[in-house]
Amino acid sequence: FRKIRQKMLTENKFSKYLIYAVGEIILVVIGILIALQINNWNEERKENAIIETYLNSMLVDLNNDVNQFDGIIKNLDKQIKNNSLIFVSKEYQKKSLDSIVLIITSYFTDYKIVDQTFQKIKNSGLSNQLGSKELNDAINDYYTVDLYRFNLFIDYDEERSSEEDKFWFLTEEYEINPPHGRGEKLTLPFAENEETRKQAFIKKIESNLGRNNLRNNITRKSLGITITKGLKSKAKILTDLISEELNEK
């Protein structure tokens, strides 16, 4: 190219040289544009790979959520059925004291939605580039609005369940073995026999305050089932949307 330019200038063919020079500039510009396009393509490919990794990780989180929700719904439903036994018949009075304690006890779940992947996506600045608008909106709603509502219920249920435990188990009316977790159950001696303690416990259960505590727990657990079922449904829809997006990549 340099020799051609020198030859044109030597032969005083300025017009041809000008055309050649313009052509050379165009070639340089085209080369730059191609290089930029390749660079953009590489960056887009890297970004898509990152998004794909995030979506696969979120899929794992959501499947775990669904499994946890099934367990939570089952646990809440069991508590409702147990508490309801007090209202439908007096058969529970024939059970042992420890069995009656299990019927009225309010258990709470401490499961919180795992949003680690979502937080990583937010920090990477890709929270609105995960796929279709429907997918982006569904992800943002699940990990902000729905997560907040669910965690709010979990905290509320824990607080109220703890207060109800105080009503049943921190009292001067009787001695009682509170429900125990996975640890070894304590068998400390009591001042009164089991039948005396059992009758005192039944009396508290059948008091207006006792029955109201159970009604409140049943109502709260029912709300928890509604919230958890709704969230489980949204998690499954989100799982389907992510799977569709990954299949298209």
C-alpha positions as CSV (number, residue, x, y, z in Angstrom):
1,F,0.0,0.0,0.0
2,R,2.9,2.4,0.8
3,K,4.5,1.7,-2.6
4,I,1.3,2.3,-4.4
5,R,0.8,5.6,-2.7
6,Q,4.3,6.7,-3.5
7,K,3.9,5.7,-7.1
8,M,0.7,7.6,-7.5
9,L,2.2,10.8,-5.9
10,T,5.3,10.4,-8.2
11,E,3.2,10.1,-11.3
12,N,1.1,13.1,-10.1
13,K,-2.1,11.1,-10.1
14,F,-3.5,13.0,-7.2
15,S,-7.2,12.3,-7.9
16,K,-6.5,8.6,-8.0
17,Y,-4.5,8.9,-4.8
18,L,-7.3,10.7,-3.1
19,I,-9.8,7.9,-4.0
20,Y,-7.3,5.3,-2.8
21,A,-6.8,7.2,0.4
22,V,-10.5,7.4,1.1
23,G,-10.8,3.7,0.4
24,E,-8.0,3.0,2.8
25,I,-9.7,5.0,5.5
26,I,-12.9,3.1,4.9
27,L,-11.1,-0.2,5.2
28,V,-9.5,1.0,8.5
29,V,-13.0,2.1,9.8
30,I,-14.5,-1.2,8.7
31,G,-11.7,-3.0,10.5
32,I,-12.3,-1.0,13.7
33,L,-16.0,-1.7,13.5
34,I,-15.4,-5.4,13.0
35,A,-13.0,-5.4,16.0
36,L,-15.6,-3.6,18.2
37,Q,-18.3,-6.0,17.1
38,I,-16.1,-9.0,18.0
39,N,-15.3,-7.4,21.3
40,N,-19.0,-6.7,22.0
41,W,-19.9,-10.2,21.0
42,N,-17.3,-11.6,23.4
43,E,-18.6,-9.4,26.2
44,E,-22.1,-10.4,25.5
45,R,-21.1,-14.1,25.4
46,K,-19.4,-13.7,28.8
47,E,-22.4,-11.9,30.2
48,N,-24.8,-14.6,28.9
49,A,-22.6,-17.2,30.5
50,I,-22.7,-15.4,33.9
51,I,-26.5,-15.0,33.6
52,E,-26.9,-18.7,32.8
53,T,-24.9,-19.6,35.8
54,Y,-27.0,-17.4,38.0
55,L,-30.2,-18.7,36.6
56,N,-29.1,-22.3,37.2
57,S,-28.2,-21.4,40.8
58,M,-31.5,-19.7,41.3
59,L,-33.3,-22.8,40.0
60,V,-31.6,-24.9,42.7
61,D,-32.7,-22.3,45.3
62,L,-36.3,-22.4,44.1
63,N,-36.5,-26.2,44.1
64,N,-35.2,-26.2,47.6
65,D,-37.8,-23.5,48.5
66,V,-40.7,-25.6,47.1
67,N,-39.5,-28.7,49.1
68,Q,-39.3,-26.5,52.3
69,F,-42.8,-25.1,51.6
70,D,-44.3,-28.6,51.4
71,G,-42.8,-29.3,54.8
72,I,-44.0,-26.0,56.3
73,I,-47.6,-26.6,54.9
74,K,-47.6,-30.1,56.3
75,N,-46.4,-28.9,59.7
76,L,-48.9,-26.0,59.9
77,D,-51.8,-28.3,58.9
78,K,-50.9,-30.8,61.5
79,Q,-50.9,-28.1,64.2
80,I,-54.4,-26.9,63.1
81,K,-55.7,-30.5,63.3
82,N,-54.2,-31.1,66.7
83,N,-55.4,-27.8,68.2
84,S,-58.9,-28.4,66.7
85,L,-59.2,-31.6,68.7
86,I,-59.8,-29.5,71.8
87,F,-63.0,-28.0,70.2
88,V,-64.6,-31.1,68.6
89,S,-64.6,-33.6,71.6
90,K,-63.3,-34.4,75.0
91,E,-61.5,-37.5,73.8
92,Y,-58.1,-35.7,74.3
93,Q,-58.7,-35.9,78.1
94,K,-58.1,-39.7,77.9
95,K,-54.5,-39.1,76.6
96,S,-51.4,-38.8,78.8
97,L,-50.3,-35.4,79.9
98,D,-47.3,-35.4,77.5
99,S,-49.6,-36.2,74.6
100,I,-52.0,-33.4,75.5
101,V,-49.0,-31.0,75.7
102,L,-48.1,-32.0,72.1
103,I,-51.7,-31.3,70.9
104,I,-51.8,-27.7,72.2
105,T,-48.2,-26.7,71.5
106,S,-47.6,-24.1,68.8
107,Y,-44.5,-24.8,66.8
108,F,-43.0,-22.3,64.4
109,T,-40.7,-22.6,61.4
110,D,-37.5,-20.7,61.1
111,Y,-37.0,-21.2,57.4
112,K,-36.3,-18.1,55.4
113,I,-36.2,-17.9,51.6
114,V,-32.6,-18.2,50.4
115,D,-31.8,-15.1,48.3
116,Q,-28.0,-15.3,48.0
117,T,-28.2,-15.8,44.2
118,F,-30.6,-12.8,43.8
119,Q,-28.3,-10.6,45.9
120,K,-25.3,-11.6,43.7
121,I,-27.4,-10.7,40.6
122,K,-28.3,-7.3,42.0
123,N,-24.6,-6.6,42.9
124,S,-23.5,-7.5,39.4
125,G,-26.0,-5.0,37.9
126,L,-27.7,-7.7,35.8
127,S,-31.1,-7.8,37.7
128,N,-33.0,-6.5,34.6
129,Q,-31.1,-8.5,32.0
130,L,-32.0,-12.1,32.9
131,G,-34.3,-12.7,30.0
132,S,-37.8,-11.6,29.1
133,K,-39.6,-8.8,31.0
134,E,-42.0,-11.4,32.4
135,L,-39.0,-13.4,33.9
136,N,-37.3,-10.2,35.2
137,D,-40.6,-9.0,36.9
138,A,-41.3,-12.5,38.3
139,I,-37.8,-12.7,39.9
140,N,-37.9,-9.2,41.3
141,D,-41.4,-9.8,42.8
142,Y,-40.5,-13.1,44.3
143,Y,-37.4,-11.9,46.0
144,T,-38.7,-8.6,47.2
145,V,-42.5,-8.4,47.7
146,D,-43.2,-12.1,48.3
147,L,-40.0,-12.7,50.3
148,Y,-40.8,-9.8,52.6
149,R,-44.4,-11.0,53.1
150,F,-43.3,-14.5,53.9
151,N,-40.5,-13.6,56.2
152,L,-42.8,-11.1,58.0
153,F,-45.3,-14.0,58.7
154,I,-42.4,-16.2,59.9
155,D,-41.2,-13.6,62.4
156,Y,-44.8,-12.8,63.5
157,D,-45.6,-16.5,64.0
158,E,-42.4,-17.0,66.0
159,E,-43.2,-14.1,68.3
160,R,-46.8,-15.2,68.9
161,S,-45.8,-18.8,69.4
162,S,-43.2,-17.9,72.0
163,E,-45.8,-15.8,73.8
164,E,-48.3,-18.7,73.8
165,D,-45.6,-21.0,75.2
166,K,-45.2,-18.7,78.1
167,F,-49.0,-18.9,78.7
168,W,-48.9,-22.7,78.7
169,F,-45.6,-23.5,80.3
170,L,-44.5,-20.6,82.5
171,T,-47.3,-20.7,85.1
172,E,-47.8,-21.3,88.8
173,E,-50.9,-23.4,88.3
174,Y,-49.0,-26.7,87.6
175,E,-45.7,-28.2,86.8
176,I,-45.2,-29.6,83.3
177,N,-42.7,-30.9,80.9
178,P,-42.5,-28.4,78.0
179,P,-42.2,-29.9,74.5
180,H,-38.6,-30.7,73.7
181,G,-36.6,-30.7,70.5
182,R,-34.2,-33.2,69.3
183,G,-32.2,-33.2,72.5
184,E,-32.7,-35.7,75.3
185,K,-35.9,-35.1,77.3
186,L,-35.4,-34.1,80.9
187,T,-37.1,-36.3,83.5
188,L,-37.0,-34.2,86.7
189,P,-39.2,-35.1,89.6
190,F,-42.6,-33.2,90.2
191,A,-44.2,-32.2,93.5
192,E,-47.6,-33.5,92.4
193,N,-48.6,-36.7,90.6
194,E,-49.4,-36.7,86.9
195,E,-53.1,-36.9,87.2
196,T,-53.3,-33.8,89.4
197,R,-51.1,-31.9,87.0
198,K,-53.1,-33.2,84.0
199,Q,-56.4,-32.0,85.5
200,A,-54.9,-28.6,86.2
201,F,-53.6,-28.4,82.7
202,I,-57.0,-29.5,81.2
203,K,-58.7,-26.8,83.3
204,K,-56.4,-24.1,81.7
205,I,-57.0,-25.5,78.2
206,E,-60.7,-25.3,78.7
207,S,-60.7,-21.8,80.1
208,N,-61.8,-19.0,77.9
209,L,-58.3,-17.7,77.7
210,G,-56.9,-21.1,76.9
211,R,-59.4,-21.7,74.1
212,N,-58.8,-18.2,72.7
213,N,-55.1,-18.9,72.6
214,L,-55.8,-22.1,70.6
215,R,-58.2,-20.2,68.3
216,N,-55.6,-17.5,67.6
217,N,-53.0,-20.2,66.9
218,I,-55.3,-22.0,64.5
219,T,-56.2,-18.8,62.7
220,R,-52.5,-17.8,62.4
221,K,-51.4,-21.2,61.1
222,S,-54.3,-21.1,58.6
223,L,-52.9,-17.7,57.4
224,G,-49.5,-19.3,57.2
225,I,-50.8,-22.1,55.0
226,T,-52.4,-19.6,52.6
227,I,-49.3,-17.5,52.4
228,T,-47.0,-20.5,51.9
229,K,-49.2,-22.1,49.3
230,G,-49.3,-18.9,47.3
231,L,-45.5,-18.6,47.5
232,K,-45.0,-22.2,46.5
233,S,-47.2,-21.6,43.4
234,K,-45.2,-18.5,42.5
235,A,-41.9,-20.4,43.0
236,K,-43.1,-23.2,40.6
237,I,-44.1,-20.6,38.0
238,L,-40.8,-18.9,38.3
239,T,-39.0,-22.3,38.0
240,D,-40.8,-22.9,34.7
241,L,-39.9,-19.4,33.4
242,I,-36.3,-19.9,34.2
243,S,-36.2,-23.4,32.6
244,E,-37.8,-21.9,29.5
245,E,-35.1,-19.1,29.4
246,L,-32.3,-21.6,29.9
247,N,-33.6,-23.8,27.1
248,E,-33.5,-20.9,24.7
249,K,-29.9,-20.0,25.5
